């Protein structure tokens, strides 16, 4: 089996991870591309003792450590809010937190990827969570047509200290909700109650507002197509509560407008 065939199932997810880690689609994709080029050129190799997915992420992190400073130095927006927040959390803490909470790796697997021990991973996760929890709360719009799932998401959002301004089951309801009150974060399903699209609802919202969006869907393949634009934050159903919490924290952490929105 060729290298590309072995890695193909994991590439959409390592791209998603890289974007969440950096807070930027272009920068995240750049890291992944450099890692793949290094593998193709024989400059890096997959550890045969690890699963292909774990080995791929391990190579990605080796690239982050050896060329990350150079890649970040090429950005022209180093003075913006998102970049400043990146600097306040150590890269290793961000990595450990995202690997376990967003990507679903076990702490043991995260330790293999990062090249450290289990105890250090737990400490890094705790450090990152403390930083994220210190960020300001906001107001959230949930776009979800399944009442039970919507209630679960609402409970998670409120547990994190945020307010829920509305729960919309259709594209029209979502647009109307935004017209009544401006959210600081949108959590959206793709397939809605009346056959309308959560993707279209988000497009309508983003045409009016600069707001972070997290898609929570049973159909991730509809968004991870390799085409532009793709979402930075994507959670697959059925979801784990910690995965949703991690994505919310990261979306608000990296987005410039993280203060509580006014009505």
C-alpha positions in Angstrom: 0.0 0.0 0.0 1.3 3.4 -1.0 2.1 6.1 1.6 -0.8 8.3 0.3 -3.2 5.4 0.6 -2.2 4.7 4.1 -2.6 8.3 5.2 -5.6 9.4 3.1 -8.3 8.5 5.7 -6.5 10.6 8.3 -5.6 13.7 6.3 -8.9 15.6 6.7 -8.6 15.2 10.5 -5.0 16.2 10.8 -5.9 19.3 8.7 -8.7 20.0 11.1 -6.4 19.6 14.0 -3.7 21.8 12.5 -6.3 24.6 11.9 -7.6 24.4 15.5 -4.1 24.4 16.8 -3.0 27.5 14.9 -6.4 29.2 14.8 -6.0 29.8 11.1 -6.9 27.6 8.0 -4.0 28.8 5.8 -1.4 28.4 8.6 -2.7 25.0 9.6 -2.8 23.7 6.1 0.8 24.9 5.6 2.0 22.8 8.5 0.3 19.7 7.1 1.7 20.3 3.6 5.2 20.6 4.9 4.8 17.4 6.9 3.6 15.5 3.9 6.4 16.9 1.7 8.9 15.7 4.3 7.4 12.2 4.3 7.3 12.1 0.5 11.0 13.2 0.3 12.1 10.7 2.8 13.2 13.4 5.3 10.7 12.0 7.8 9.2 8.5 8.2 6.3 6.9 9.9 7.1 5.0 13.1 6.2 1.4 12.3 5.5 0.7 16.0 2.6 3.1 16.0 -0.7 3.1 14.2 -0.6 5.2 11.0 -2.8 7.9 12.5 -0.6 8.3 15.6 2.5 8.1 13.5 1.2 10.9 11.1 0.4 13.2 14.0 3.9 12.5 15.5 5.5 13.6 12.2 3.3 16.7 12.1 4.6 17.6 15.6 8.2 17.0 14.6 7.6 19.5 11.8 6.0 21.9 14.2 9.0 21.8 16.5 11.7 22.1 13.7 10.0 24.6 11.3 7.1 26.2 13.2 9.0 29.4 14.1 9.9 29.9 10.4 6.3 29.3 9.2 4.8 31.6 11.9 7.3 34.3 11.1 5.9 34.6 7.6 2.6 35.8 8.9 1.8 39.5 8.5 -0.8 39.7 11.3 1.4 38.8 14.3 0.1 41.8 16.2 -3.6 40.8 16.1 -5.6 39.5 19.1 -5.6 35.9 17.9 -1.8 35.7 17.5 -1.3 37.3 20.9 -3.5 34.7 22.5 -1.6 32.0 20.8 1.6 33.3 22.4 0.0 33.2 25.9 -0.5 29.4 25.8 2.6 27.3 25.4 2.4 25.2 22.2 2.9 22.0 24.0 -0.2 22.7 26.2 -2.3 23.5 23.2 -1.2 20.3 21.5 -1.9 18.0 24.4 -5.3 19.6 25.0 -6.4 19.3 21.4 -5.0 15.9 20.8 -7.1 14.4 23.7 -10.2 16.6 23.8 -10.7 17.4 20.1 -9.0 14.6 18.2 -10.0 11.8 20.7 -6.5 10.4 21.3 -5.9 8.8 24.7 -3.4 10.4 27.0 -1.0 7.5 26.2 -1.3 8.1 22.5 -0.9 11.9 23.0 2.3 11.1 24.9 3.6 9.0 22.0 2.8 11.9 19.6 4.4 14.5 21.7 7.4 12.4 22.8 6.7 12.8 26.6 5.3 10.7 29.4 1.7 10.3 30.6 2.1 12.6 33.6 3.4 15.4 31.5 0.4 15.1 29.1 -2.0 15.4 32.0 -0.2 18.5 33.3 -0.2 20.1 29.9 -3.9 19.5 29.4 -4.6 21.0 32.8 -2.5 24.1 32.0 -4.3 24.6 28.7 -7.8 24.2 30.2 -7.0 26.8 32.9 -6.0 29.3 30.2 -9.1 28.6 28.1 -11.5 28.8 31.1 -10.0 32.2 31.9 -11.4 33.7 28.6 -14.5 35.7 28.7 -18.0 34.1 28.3 -20.2 34.9 25.3 -23.7 34.3 24.0 -24.4 31.3 21.9 -26.8 30.4 19.1 -27.5 26.7 18.7 -28.8 25.4 15.3 -30.0 21.9 15.9 -33.3 20.2 15.1 -33.1 17.3 17.5 -34.6 18.4 20.8 -32.6 15.9 22.9 -29.3 16.8 21.2 -30.0 20.5 21.4 -30.7 20.2 25.2 -27.4 18.3 25.7 -25.5 21.0 23.8 -27.3 23.8 25.7 -26.3 22.1 29.0 -22.7 21.9 28.0 -22.7 25.6 26.9 -24.2 26.8 30.1 -21.8 24.6 32.2 -18.9 26.5 30.6 -20.5 29.8 31.7 -22.0 30.9 28.4 -25.6 32.1 27.7 -27.8 30.5 25.0 -29.7 33.2 23.1 -31.8 30.7 21.1 -32.1 27.2 19.7 -33.1 27.2 16.0 -34.4 24.1 14.2 -34.4 25.5 10.7 -32.4 27.9 8.5 -35.1 30.5 8.8 -35.3 30.3 12.6 -31.5 30.7 12.8 -31.6 33.9 10.6 -34.5 35.3 12.7 -32.6 34.6 15.9 -29.6 36.5 14.8 -31.8 39.4 13.7 -33.1 39.6 17.3 -29.8 39.2 19.1 -26.1 39.0 18.1 -24.4 35.8 19.2 -20.7 35.5 20.0 -20.6 31.9 18.9 -22.7 29.6 16.6 -23.0 25.8 17.0 -24.6 24.4 13.9 -25.9 21.0 12.6 -26.0 20.5 8.9 -29.3 18.7 8.3 -32.2 20.6 9.7 -35.9 19.9 10.5 -37.5 21.3 7.4 -34.9 19.9 5.0 -33.0 23.2 5.0 -29.3 23.3 5.4 -27.3 24.4 8.4 -24.5 25.2 6.0 -26.7 27.7 4.3 -27.9 29.1 7.6 -24.2 29.7 8.6 -23.5 31.4 5.3 -26.4 33.7 5.9 -25.1 34.5 9.4 -21.5 35.1 8.3 -22.7 37.4 5.6 -23.9 39.7 8.4 -21.6 38.9 11.3 -18.0 38.1 12.1 -18.6 35.2 14.5 -16.9 31.9 15.2 -18.8 28.8 14.1 -18.5 25.1 15.2 -20.3 22.5 13.1 -21.6 19.5 15.0 -22.8 16.9 12.5 -23.2 13.2 11.6 -22.1 14.1 8.1 -18.5 15.5 8.4 -17.7 14.3 4.9 -20.0 17.1 3.5 -17.6 19.7 4.9 -14.2 18.0 4.8 -14.0 17.9 1.0 -10.6 19.5 0.5 -12.4 22.5 -1.2 -12.5 26.0 0.1 -13.9 27.2 2.4 -13.8 24.5 5.1 -14.7 24.9 8.7 -11.9 25.3 11.2 -14.0 23.6 14.0 -15.9 20.4 13.2 -17.3 17.8 15.6 -18.7 14.5 14.5 -21.9 13.0 16.1 -22.2 11.2 18.4 -20.0 13.5 20.2 -18.2 13.4 23.6 -19.0 16.3 26.0 -15.3 17.1 26.4 -14.9 17.3 22.6 -17.6 20.0 22.4 -16.1 21.9 25.4 -12.7 21.8 23.8 -13.9 23.1 20.5 -15.9 25.9 22.1 -12.9 27.0 24.1 -10.6 26.9 21.1 -13.1 28.8 18.8 -13.5 31.6 21.3 -9.9 31.6 22.3 -8.7 32.1 18.7 -11.4 34.4 17.4 -10.7 38.2 17.8 -14.2 39.0 19.0 -14.4 37.1 22.2 -16.1 39.6 24.5 -19.8 39.2 25.5 -22.0 40.5 22.8 -24.7 43.1 23.4 -28.2 42.7 22.3 
